Amino acid sequence: MKKLLSSRYRNLRVKWERTKKNLLENRLLRGLNFKPWPDGGGHAYSVRVDDNFRAHLRHRGSGVWEAYDIGPHKIMGHG
């Protein structure tokens, strides 16, 4: 994830930081469009980073989240 944000998607760094902050405050904020992501297996979720990009996360338990992928809406499998 860090590699993608430092190269291909470096323009998303600020938006991703804002998304992480909002997730910590309340993952159910309407703009995040936080939802389960069945294609990612157990404990996987998807969150909106901006109008075209989403990130996929896994809940590791005890309040620990891991972002494992980020990309354009369609490439991430969201139609």
VENCORGI-V5167 format. One record per pair of residues at least 24 apart in sequence whose C-alpha atoms are under 10 Angstrom apart, sorted by the first residue. I is the first residue (numbers start at 0). J is the second residue. If there is no record, write none. Layout:
<<I & J> <I & J>>
This chain:
<<0 & 54> <0 & 55> <0 & 65> <0 & 66> <0 & 67> <0 & 68> <0 & 69> <1 & 66> <1 & 67> <1 & 68> <1 & 69> <3 & 68> <3 & 69> <3 & 70> <4 & 69> <4 & 70> <7 & 70> <8 & 52> <8 & 69> <8 & 70> <8 & 71> <11 & 48> <11 & 49> <11 & 52> <11 & 69> <11 & 70> <12 & 48> <13 & 48> <14 & 47> <14 & 48> <14 & 49> <14 & 52> <15 & 47> <15 & 48> <15 & 49> <15 & 52> <15 & 53> <15 & 54> <15 & 69> <16 & 48> <17 & 48> <18 & 46> <18 & 47> <18 & 48> <18 & 49> <18 & 54> <19 & 46> <19 & 48> <19 & 66> <22 & 46> <23 & 62> <36 & 76> <36 & 77> <38 & 76> <39 & 67> <43 & 67> <45 & 69> <45 & 75> <45 & 77> <47 & 71> <47 & 72> <48 & 72> <53 & 77>>
